Amino acid sequence: MITPKLNLNSKKITPIRSLRHVRHAFLKTDSSLPRKAIEATKELINKTIAKELDVNTFSSSNTIRIADLGCSVGTNTLLAVKNIINAVQHKFQSQGNGTKLPEFQVFFNDQASNDLNHLFTSLPSEMQYLAAGVLGSFYRRLFPKNSLHFIHSSTAAHWLSRVPEEVEDKSSPAWNKGKVHYSNSRAEVIKAFEAQFAKDMDNFLKIRAQEIVHGELMVLILRGSLNGAPHANDYINKVYELLESSLTPMITSTKSTNSWSLPS
């Protein structure tokens, strides 16, 4: 699928492969909200690790494995990992194990279309951990069973595994004709996206339950809205509406528009 992208410097229209690239471009340029989410949950993570983390489970391997799912390419993921490691080290030190700190292995995960090379060039010169990239959708198994001690995912799991089939089916009441997003769409369209989200989240949690060590921790930060609040009032949805209004004049047929639905 080819969609147009406006290059403001050259004033030319150049192609990009899919609207998933729009997500990466958006996160590169506007990561302030995800960063605020990470900062807002720092204290909660500190308290949870201090209370719930069982340091005795690391006595045999002395290695703590952390995964950040949907890490993107910016430095927000590095901040999240730093906060987690600092909290774990503090837990060890508070129990008199300051001289027996574990090693940390961190897995940065995102889609194969993401440029993790950019992320890895941003890694601090003196890291407290061993880093590895794991490419692939987090809606499938990524790690061996019982291998992870801490799973983190921030403002990523609201991206669906796919566009609901009904949304692209012209014979369905949920056909999202002429639109690229569910904001300001009919109730049938919104219900189709809600059903897909429920299916994806159920799958996500079942997979993570296999990968995480029994009794260890997962932090999942998701965008949300108040019950009953119109989807059109959501800040991010307004951004997508702006994107839709910008792209529509470039399209010569509604058939092209109908093939552009965003998977979120």
Backbone torsions as a table, in degrees:
resi	resn	phi	psi	omega
1	MET	NA	129.1	179.5
2	ILE	-112.0	129.9	176.5
3	THR	-127.9	150.7	-176.6
4	PRO	-80.7	148.4	175.3
5	LYS	-131.2	130.8	-177.2
6	LEU	-87.4	120.7	175.8
7	ASN	-94.4	106.9	-173.5
8	LEU	-70.3	-22.0	-179.5
9	ASN	-75.9	-45.5	-176.8
10	SER	-92.8	-11.2	-177.0
11	LYS	61.3	26.1	177.1
12	LYS	-114.3	155.9	176.8
13	ILE	-98.2	123.9	-179.6
14	THR	-119.7	151.5	-175.6
15	PRO	-84.5	149.3	166.9
16	ILE	-125.5	156.0	-170.4
17	ARG	-70.9	-40.2	-177.9
18	SER	-157.4	166.2	-179.8
19	LEU	-70.8	-9.7	173.1
20	ARG	-63.5	-30.0	177.0
21	HIS	-66.9	-27.5	175.6
22	VAL	-61.4	-39.7	178.8
23	ARG	-60.0	-46.9	-178.0
24	HIS	-64.8	-41.4	179.4
25	ALA	-64.2	-39.8	179.7
26	PHE	-64.3	-43.8	-177.8
27	LEU	-69.6	-28.2	177.5
28	LYS	-67.4	-37.1	-171.4
29	THR	-97.5	-23.1	-177.1
30	ASP	-135.7	81.3	-178.7
31	SER	-110.7	13.0	-176.3
32	SER	-67.5	-40.7	-179.4
33	LEU	-67.2	-47.8	175.2
34	PRO	-58.8	-35.7	179.2
35	ARG	-66.2	-40.2	178.1
36	LYS	-63.7	-34.8	178.0
37	ALA	-64.9	-41.3	178.4
38	ILE	-65.2	-43.1	180.0
39	GLU	-66.4	-36.6	-177.6
40	ALA	-69.3	-28.1	-177.9
41	THR	-95.2	-0.5	-177.1
42	LYS	-58.2	-48.9	-177.1
43	GLU	-65.5	-38.0	178.2
44	LEU	-63.7	-41.3	177.9
45	ILE	-64.7	-42.5	178.5
46	ASN	-57.9	-47.5	-178.5
47	LYS	-66.6	-39.1	-179.0
48	THR	-66.5	-44.2	178.4
49	ILE	-64.2	-41.7	179.7
50	ALA	-61.9	-34.5	-175.8
51	LYS	-91.4	-40.2	-167.6
52	GLU	-104.1	-25.1	-174.5
53	LEU	-69.4	125.6	179.4
54	ASP	-96.5	102.3	-176.3
55	VAL	-68.3	-18.0	-179.2
56	ASN	-69.6	-20.0	-179.2
57	THR	-72.7	-10.8	-178.1
58	PHE	-102.4	5.7	-174.1
59	SER	-65.4	-31.6	-176.6
60	SER	-80.3	-48.9	-177.1
61	SER	-93.5	-26.8	-177.5
62	ASN	56.9	29.6	177.9
63	THR	-131.7	128.9	175.8
64	ILE	-105.3	124.9	-178.3
65	ARG	-105.8	123.8	-177.2
66	ILE	-118.5	138.0	176.2
67	ALA	-124.9	131.8	172.0
68	ASP	-109.4	110.5	-174.1
69	LEU	-92.1	130.0	-176.3
70	GLY	71.5	45.4	-170.3
71	CYS	-72.0	-21.1	-174.8
72	SER	62.9	-160.0	-171.8
73	VAL	-116.6	-3.5	-177.0
74	GLY	-88.2	-172.7	-175.2
75	THR	-88.4	-2.0	178.7
76	ASN	-59.4	-40.0	-179.9
77	THR	-63.1	-34.4	179.2
78	LEU	-67.7	-36.5	177.2
79	LEU	-65.9	-43.7	-179.8
80	ALA	-61.7	-45.0	-180.0
81	VAL	-63.8	-42.1	178.7
82	LYS	-59.8	-43.7	179.6
83	ASN	-62.1	-41.9	-178.5
84	ILE	-65.7	-47.6	-178.6
85	ILE	-63.8	-42.3	178.1
86	ASN	-59.9	-40.2	-179.5
87	ALA	-67.4	-39.7	179.2
88	VAL	-67.2	-43.2	178.7
89	GLN	-61.3	-40.7	178.7
90	HIS	-62.7	-38.2	178.9
91	LYS	-62.9	-44.8	178.6
92	PHE	-62.0	-45.9	-177.8
93	GLN	-65.1	-36.1	-179.3
94	SER	-68.5	-19.7	178.4
95	GLN	-102.1	15.0	176.3
96	GLY	78.6	19.1	-179.7
97	ASN	-108.8	28.4	-176.3
98	GLY	-60.5	-26.3	-179.8
99	THR	-91.3	-3.2	-178.7
100	LYS	-121.4	43.0	-179.7
101	LEU	-65.6	141.4	-179.8
102	PRO	-76.3	166.0	168.5
103	GLU	-82.4	153.7	179.1
104	PHE	-119.2	133.6	173.4
105	GLN	-120.4	123.2	-175.2
106	VAL	-115.2	130.9	177.8
107	PHE	-109.4	120.9	176.9
108	PHE	-98.7	121.2	-175.4
109	ASN	-118.9	138.5	167.8
110	ASP	-163.6	-179.9	-178.9
111	GLN	-61.5	155.2	179.9
112	ALA	-63.1	-24.0	178.8
113	SER	-75.6	-10.5	179.3
114	ASN	-79.9	143.0	-178.1
115	ASP	-92.0	86.1	179.5
116	LEU	-69.4	-15.1	174.7
117	ASN	-58.7	-39.0	178.8
118	HIS	-62.4	-42.6	-180.0
119	LEU	-65.1	-44.7	-174.7
120	PHE	-70.1	-24.4	174.2
121	THR	-74.6	-12.5	179.1
122	SER	-95.1	-3.0	-178.7
123	LEU	-62.6	141.6	179.1
124	PRO	-61.8	147.8	-177.2
125	SER	-64.9	-34.2	178.2
126	GLU	-113.7	87.7	-176.9
127	MET	-85.1	151.9	175.3
128	GLN	-93.3	7.8	-172.9
129	TYR	-150.7	164.2	171.2
130	LEU	-93.1	132.4	-173.1
131	ALA	-112.6	144.1	176.1
132	ALA	-146.7	146.8	176.6
133	GLY	-99.2	137.3	178.0
134	VAL	-126.5	107.1	-176.6
135	LEU	-90.8	141.1	177.4
136	GLY	138.7	162.3	-179.4
137	SER	-69.5	136.9	176.4
138	PHE	-78.9	7.4	172.5
139	TYR	-91.3	13.4	171.0
140	ARG	-138.5	168.3	179.8
141	ARG	-63.3	133.9	179.8
142	LEU	-120.6	-21.8	-173.3
143	PHE	-133.9	159.1	175.7
144	PRO	-62.7	160.4	178.4
145	LYS	-63.9	143.2	175.4
146	ASN	52.8	43.6	-176.1
147	SER	-113.3	-17.7	-175.4
148	LEU	-107.3	140.5	178.8
149	HIS	-101.9	-23.7	179.7
150	PHE	-147.7	122.4	177.4
151	ILE	-112.2	130.9	-179.9
152	HIS	-128.3	137.7	174.4
153	SER	-150.2	122.5	-175.8
154	SER	-123.5	126.0	177.2
155	THR	45.4	48.6	179.5
156	ALA	-131.9	-38.0	-171.7
157	ALA	-73.9	-3.8	172.8
158	HIS	-77.6	-12.2	173.6
159	TRP	-77.1	120.7	-174.6
160	LEU	-76.0	163.4	178.6
161	SER	-72.3	-24.4	-179.2
162	ARG	-165.2	164.8	171.5
163	VAL	-74.9	132.8	178.5
164	PRO	-54.8	137.9	-176.9
165	GLU	-57.6	-39.6	-176.3
166	GLU	-61.8	-30.9	-176.3
167	VAL	-66.6	-26.4	-179.1
168	GLU	-105.3	5.2	-179.2
169	ASP	-96.2	114.1	-176.6
170	LYS	-63.5	-23.2	-179.2
171	SER	-88.5	-2.0	-177.0
172	SER	-93.7	143.8	174.2
173	PRO	-61.7	-17.8	-178.9
174	ALA	-94.0	9.2	178.7
175	TRP	-60.7	123.5	-176.2
176	ASN	-93.7	64.7	-172.1
177	LYS	-57.8	126.2	172.8
178	GLY	73.2	9.5	-177.4
179	LYS	-124.9	157.4	179.9
180	VAL	-111.3	0.3	-176.4
181	HIS	-151.6	164.0	-176.8
182	TYR	-83.8	-13.0	-179.3
183	SER	-59.1	133.0	-178.9
184	ASN	65.0	21.3	177.2
185	SER	-95.6	173.4	-179.6
186	ARG	-67.7	162.9	-178.6
187	ALA	-59.3	-35.7	-179.5
188	GLU	-63.5	-36.1	178.7
189	VAL	-67.3	-46.9	-179.4
190	ILE	-61.9	-41.3	178.9
191	LYS	-63.2	-36.0	178.8
192	ALA	-64.6	-41.6	177.9
193	PHE	-68.7	-39.0	178.3
194	GLU	-63.1	-41.1	179.3
195	ALA	-65.5	-39.5	178.8
196	GLN	-66.5	-39.0	178.0
197	PHE	-63.1	-43.5	-180.0
198	ALA	-62.0	-41.1	178.8
199	LYS	-65.3	-45.4	-179.3
200	ASP	-65.1	-43.2	-178.0
201	MET	-66.6	-38.0	176.4
202	ASP	-61.1	-44.2	178.3
203	ASN	-64.8	-43.4	179.6
204	PHE	-56.8	-48.4	-176.3
205	LEU	-69.5	-37.1	178.6
206	LYS	-65.2	-39.3	179.0
207	ILE	-67.7	-45.3	-179.7
208	ARG	-63.2	-32.3	178.8
209	ALA	-63.1	-28.8	177.2
210	GLN	-77.7	-35.0	-172.7
211	GLU	-82.9	-27.3	-173.6
212	ILE	-88.2	144.6	175.2
213	VAL	-64.6	137.6	-177.6
214	HIS	-55.8	128.8	177.1
215	GLY	88.6	-3.9	-179.2
216	GLU	-89.1	-169.6	-161.3
217	LEU	-116.3	149.3	172.4
218	MET	-138.6	134.3	175.1
219	VAL	-116.4	121.4	-177.9
220	LEU	-122.9	112.6	-179.3
221	ILE	-106.0	121.5	-176.4
222	LEU	-126.3	148.5	169.3
223	ARG	-69.3	147.5	177.7
224	GLY	-151.9	176.0	177.4
225	SER	-145.6	160.2	179.6
226	LEU	-65.2	144.8	176.4
227	ASN	-56.2	129.5	178.0
228	GLY	86.2	-8.8	179.7
229	ALA	-73.2	134.6	179.6
230	PRO	-60.1	134.8	179.0
231	HIS	-60.0	-30.4	-177.7
232	ALA	-65.8	-18.2	-179.0
233	ASN	-84.0	-10.0	-179.3
234	ASP	-69.5	135.7	-176.7
235	TYR	-56.8	-48.6	-177.6
236	ILE	-64.7	-38.2	178.3
237	ASN	-63.8	-33.0	175.5
238	LYS	-65.3	-35.1	176.4
239	VAL	-63.2	-43.1	179.7
240	TYR	-66.3	-34.7	176.4
241	GLU	-64.0	-39.5	176.9
242	LEU	-64.2	-41.5	177.1
243	LEU	-61.0	-44.0	179.8
244	GLU	-61.2	-45.3	-178.7
245	SER	-66.9	-27.6	179.2
246	SER	-77.2	-35.6	-176.5
247	LEU	-80.6	-34.2	-173.4
248	THR	-55.0	-43.1	179.9
249	PRO	-64.1	-18.4	-179.8
250	MET	-83.4	-10.1	-174.0
251	ILE	-96.5	140.3	-176.9
252	THR	-95.8	-11.6	-179.5
253	SER	-149.0	148.7	177.4
254	THR	-68.0	-21.0	176.8
255	LYS	-60.9	-39.4	178.0
256	SER	-66.8	-42.5	-179.6
257	THR	-59.8	-40.7	-175.7
258	ASN	-66.6	-15.4	-178.5
259	SER	-94.4	8.8	-172.3
260	TRP	-108.5	13.4	-173.8
261	SER	-56.5	130.9	177.6
262	LEU	-78.0	136.0	-179.1
263	PRO	-82.0	55.3	177.5
264	SER	-149.5	NA	NA
